[in-house]
Amino acid sequence: MGIKIVSDNSCDLPQTLLEAYDIAVVPLRVRFGDEEIPPDNFDNASFYSRMQVSPFLPSTNQPSPGDFIAAYEKARNDNNEVISIHLSSGISGTVQSASLAVQMMGDSHIHVIDSLKASVGEGLMVLEAARLAQKGADVQFIKQRMEEMQHHLRCIFVVGNLEALIKGGRLSKTKALIAGTLGIKPVLHIEGKGRIVPFDRARGHAGAINKLLEVMGKMGHKLDTQTLGICHSSCLDDALYLQAKMRELFAASEVIIGEIGPVIGSHVGPGTFSVFFESREPLF
């Protein structure tokens, strides 16, 4: 029996990696008002352009249990066990929907994992699981590794649109008031329960980028042996700069850049960038 890895389209992994490891993707939906954007028509550049001129913010909906059942049945019909890794339950109901699908199916060979991460943080866990499965690791070993990454994988980021996070309920307005009015940029992270909370602050755009690198240097564990991650929304130059600095400062051998798609982009807007790495100490 093989192992099939299933995720969702908030993992923001490059399509080349999804295809290389045959990772199945169950999509969340994105809407502008009453208009739903079909996942097959997601175009990041057009999405962010529209978001900047739209009179209302886009919204997202988790997949239905039926969406998951279709993906799971296909994998099981191919005689695969399933490891299904999804967007943090602290941000979305996707894990709950996947778990309900498993309950409805009554199949003990489907294992749902709450990544407690978002974007490429979730993606790094998905990629690690797929690589382990390809190397012949069993389900229990992969689940143990996922639990390790839940506790140690850091998601540190600066958002382009803090108001979108507040309006979408992903960050409280009170907690968001850590920034002043003189170019102070809030640095956020995803804490141990998978929720977005303030982490630090930096002055200006360059200061925010340098803050992320500083945090990596202080908290990271054997960064030269890890697969590191970066995500960005319509700010590729920032992502490429971070990638170059990670290679220079930390001798990183693999740094994956993912562009934030419409699912996560609906809540953070253009101009967001983030780093992902495993730390010495576990998250609280």
N, C-alpha and C positions, 0 to 999 in steps of 0.2 A: 504493500500500500504506500503510495506516494503522499506528499504533503503539498497542498495548494494554499498559497498565501492570497488572502483577500483583503482589500483595503477600501478606501473611499477617495474621492477626488480632492479632499482637503490635504492630502499628504504632499502635494506639490512636487513630487519626484519628476525629473525629466522623462518624457515619453520613451526615450531610448532605454532607460533602465527598467521601466515597467514592462516593456516588450522583451528585453533581454532575459528577465527572470519570470516571465509569464505570470505577472501579478494581476489578478482580477480586480477591477475597480467598480464599486457600487456608488453611483453619484448622488451627492446632495444636489438639491435644486436651488436655483437663484431666480428671483423675480424682481422686476421693476414694476411696482404697482400690481396690476392684474396680468402683466405680461411675463410669462415664464421663458427663460432662455434655455433652449434645449442643450444639454451637456455637450452634445456633439458639435454645437455651434459656438462653444466658448472660444472667444478670441480676446486675449488679455488686453491688448492695446485698445481695441474698440470698447471693451468693458470700462477701462479706467477713463477713457475720454468721455464716455456717456455718464459715468458717475460724477464727473466734475461739473457737468451742465444740467444734470437731472434735478428737478424740483424736489425729489424725495430720494431717500436712501434705498438701495436694494435690500432685499431680505432673503434669507435662506431657509430651506426646509430640509429636515433629515430624510433619508430614504425610508420607505415604508417597510414593514416586516416582509411584505410580499416581494419587494425588490431583493431583499437578502435571501429569501427562500429560493428565488430563481437562480441566484449565483451559487448558493450552497448545493442545490440539487444537481446543477451541472457538474460541479466538482465531485460530488459523491457518485454520480453516475459514471464518472471516469475513474472510480475506485481510489479517490484521494481522501485522506483526512484533510480537515480545513483548519487553518489558523487565521482568524479574522481580526485585524488590528485597525482600530479606528480613533477618530478625533476625540479629544478629551471629553469625558462626561461633565467636566466642570464648565464646558463651553457649549456643548451640543447634546441632544438626545439620541445621537446616532448609535452609541453603544447600547442604549436601552432598546432601540428598535432591532438591532442585530440579535440581542439576547432573547427578545420576544420571539423572533423568527426561529431560533434554536429550540425554544420551549415548544413552539407549535409543531416543529418537526420531530421532537423527541429523539434526537440523534446525538449520541455521546461522542461521536467522532468529529464534532464541530466545536471549536474552542474560540470564544470571543475574548479579546484582550482590549482593555481600555488603555490606550497609549499614555493618557494623562498629558499629552503634548498636542501641538498643532503644527501645520505646515510641514516643513522639512524635518522638524523634530519628530513628528509622527513618521515621516518618510524614512528617516534613518533607522527607526525600529523595523519598519516594513522591509527595508533593504537588507538589514542584518538577518531577519528571519528567513528571507528568501535565499540568501547566500548560505546560511546554515542548512536549510532544507536541501539545497542543491549539493552540498557536501555530504549529505547522508545523515545529518543529525536527526534524532527522534523528536517527537512532539514534546516530551517532558523536558528535554535539554533546551529546546527553543523557548519554551514557556519560562524556564528559569532565567535564561538570558534576557528575555523581555522584562521580567520583574526587576532584574538588575538595572536595566536601562530606565525603567520607570523611576527608579530611585536616584539615579546618578546623571541622567541626561538633562542638561541645562538648556533652556530656551530664553535667551536674553535679547530684547529687541527695542527698537525705537519706532513709534508709529507715525505715519504721515497725517492721520486724521483722528485725533483723540476723541473728538466729538462723536464720531461714528461708533466707537467702542462704547461710549457712555449711552448713546441712544439705543444701541442694540442690546444693552443690559449686560455686556461682557466686562464692564468696569464701572464701579460706582463713582458718582460724581465727586463724592467726598474724598475718595482715595485719589482721584485724578488731580486734585488741587495741590499736588506736590510741586507744580511748576509755577514760576513767577511769570512776569510779563516782559522780561528783558532778555529774550533769547535763551531761556532755560528750557531744555528738552527733557521730558521725563523718560527714564529708562525703565522698562517694564520687564517682568519675567513671568513664567508659569510656575507656580509653586507646587508643593508636593501633592495637593489634591486636584491639580489640573486646572486651577483658576488663575486668571490674569490679575496680577497685583503690582504695585510700584516696587521697584528694586533700588533705583539710584536716580541721579540726575546729572546732566552735563550741560555745559554752556556752548551753544551753537552746534551747527551740523558737524563740523570737523571734530569738535569735542565729544560728540555722541559716538562717532565712529571709533575714536581713540579709547573711549570708555569701554566699549565692547571688547576691544583687544586687551585692554588692561585687566578686565574681569577674567577673560580667558586665561591670561598669564598667571593670575593669582589662584584661580580655582581649578584650572584644568589638570588632569592627571595623565601623564604620558601622552601628550597631544601628538607627538610624532608617530605614535602607533595607531591612532584613531582614524576613523573616517569622520571628518568634520563636515559641518553643514552651514550653508548660508541661504537665506531666502530674501527676496526683494520684490517690491511692487513698483514696476515702472521706474526703477533707478539702478539699472545694470552697472553703471560706472561705480557706484558705491559697493556693489557686490564684488566686482572685479578687483577693486582696491583692497577690500577685506581679504579676498582670496590670496592676493599677492603678499599681503602682510602676514597672513597665517603661515605661508610657506617660508617667508623670511624669518619671522620671529620664532616659530615653533617647529620648523622643519617638517611641516605637515606634508604627507605623501599623497593624501587623497582629500580633496575639498570639493564637495558637491554643491553646486549652485542650482537652486530651484526658483522659478518665478512664481510668486504668489498668484494663484488663480482667482476667479470670481468668488469662490466660496469664502475663503479667508479674506480676500480683498474687499468683500462687502462690508466688513467690520473694521478694517484698518486703513483703507484707502490707499491711493498712490503715495510713494515716498517712504514706505516702510522698509526697514531692513533689520535682519536678525542673524544671530550666530547660534550654533548648536554644537555642544561638546559635552563629554562626560567629565564629571568633577571627582575630586578625591572624596569629598564628604557627601553624604546623601542629602536629598531635599527634605525639608521639614513639612 
